[in-house]
């Protein structure tokens, strides 16, 4: 899942952490999530981000992902998980003839749901 279409403004951070991230070159949620997941200590070393700002950022990321329906144990939204389960069932049933059309149809549905969510 990519969140580079979401500006960090959607996190509703207070001025200090927002401006610190912006000046560091983090403009979208995906950049922030990538940095957070790869190296939390680097995030804390950004100028003007202390413990309080770090906690605010961490909470904002978790709230954003929760709102998007993403959890640590399942990176898919409930709708995406449902489609994934349907596709897995089709494949596991050995319904290979004609399954490609059904997969394409399900993937189209998944893309439509994703586009609706990011609007």
C-alpha positions as CSV (number, residue, x, y, z in Angstrom):
1,X,0.0,0.0,0.0
2,X,1.4,3.4,-0.9
3,X,0.4,6.6,0.7
4,X,2.5,9.0,-1.4
5,X,-0.7,10.7,-2.6
6,X,-1.4,11.9,1.0
7,X,0.3,15.1,2.2
8,X,1.6,15.0,5.8
9,X,-1.1,17.7,6.4
10,X,-3.6,14.9,6.7
11,X,-1.9,13.8,9.9
12,X,-3.0,17.1,11.6
13,X,0.4,17.5,13.3
14,X,1.1,20.6,15.4
15,X,3.3,23.2,13.9
16,X,6.6,22.1,15.3
17,X,6.7,18.5,14.0
18,X,5.0,19.5,10.8
19,X,7.5,22.2,9.9
20,X,10.5,20.0,11.1
21,X,9.4,17.2,8.7
22,X,8.7,19.6,5.9
23,X,12.1,21.2,6.2
24,X,13.7,17.8,6.3
25,X,12.1,17.0,3.0
26,X,9.2,14.8,4.1
27,X,6.1,15.9,2.3
28,X,3.9,12.9,2.1
29,X,2.7,10.2,4.4
30,X,4.6,7.4,2.6
31,X,7.9,9.1,3.0
32,X,7.2,9.5,6.8
33,X,6.1,5.9,7.1
34,X,9.2,4.6,5.3
35,X,11.5,6.6,7.5
36,X,9.6,5.6,10.7
37,X,9.7,1.9,9.8
38,X,13.3,1.9,8.6
39,X,15.0,4.0,11.2
40,X,13.1,5.6,14.1
41,X,16.4,7.0,15.6
42,X,16.9,9.0,12.4
43,X,13.5,10.4,12.7
44,X,14.3,11.6,16.2
45,X,17.5,13.2,15.0
46,X,15.6,15.6,12.7
47,X,16.1,19.1,14.0
48,X,13.3,20.2,16.3
49,X,11.9,16.7,16.8
50,X,12.2,15.8,20.4
51,X,10.5,13.1,22.4
52,X,7.1,14.9,22.5
53,X,7.1,15.6,18.7
54,X,8.2,12.0,18.0
55,X,5.3,10.7,20.1
56,X,2.9,12.9,18.3
57,X,4.2,11.7,14.9
58,X,4.1,8.1,16.0
59,X,0.5,8.5,17.2
60,X,-0.5,10.3,14.0
61,X,0.9,7.5,11.9
62,X,-0.9,4.8,13.9
63,X,-4.2,6.7,13.7
64,X,-3.8,7.3,10.0
65,X,-3.1,3.6,9.3
66,X,-6.0,2.6,11.6
67,X,-8.3,4.9,9.7
68,X,-7.2,3.3,6.5
69,X,-8.0,-0.1,7.9
70,X,-4.4,-1.2,8.1
71,X,-3.1,-3.1,11.2
72,X,0.4,-4.5,11.9
73,X,-0.8,-8.0,11.5
74,X,-2.8,-7.3,8.3
75,X,-1.6,-4.6,5.9
76,X,-4.8,-4.9,3.8
77,X,-8.0,-3.0,4.3
78,X,-11.0,-5.2,5.0
79,X,-12.2,-4.8,1.4
80,X,-8.8,-5.7,0.0
81,X,-8.6,-8.7,2.4
82,X,-12.0,-9.9,1.2
83,X,-11.0,-9.7,-2.5
84,X,-7.7,-11.4,-1.7
85,X,-9.6,-14.2,0.0
86,X,-11.9,-14.6,-3.0
87,X,-9.0,-14.8,-5.4
88,X,-7.2,-17.3,-3.2
89,X,-10.3,-19.4,-3.0
90,X,-10.6,-19.4,-6.8
91,X,-7.0,-20.4,-7.3
92,X,-7.2,-23.1,-4.5
93,X,-10.3,-24.6,-6.1
94,X,-8.3,-25.4,-9.2
95,X,-10.6,-23.4,-11.3
96,X,-7.9,-22.4,-13.7
97,X,-9.9,-22.4,-16.9
98,X,-11.5,-19.0,-17.0
99,X,-10.1,-17.9,-13.7
100,X,-8.0,-15.2,-15.4
101,X,-11.1,-13.3,-16.3
102,X,-12.4,-13.5,-12.8
103,X,-9.1,-12.4,-11.4
104,X,-9.1,-9.4,-13.7
105,X,-12.6,-8.5,-12.7
106,X,-11.7,-8.7,-9.0
107,X,-8.6,-6.7,-9.5
108,X,-10.6,-4.0,-11.3
109,X,-12.9,-4.0,-8.3
110,X,-10.0,-3.7,-5.9
111,X,-8.5,-0.7,-7.9
112,X,-11.9,1.0,-7.9
113,X,-12.2,0.7,-4.1
114,X,-8.7,2.0,-3.7
115,X,-9.4,5.0,-5.9
116,X,-12.6,5.7,-4.0
117,X,-10.6,5.6,-0.7
118,X,-7.9,8.1,-1.7
119,X,-10.3,10.7,-3.0
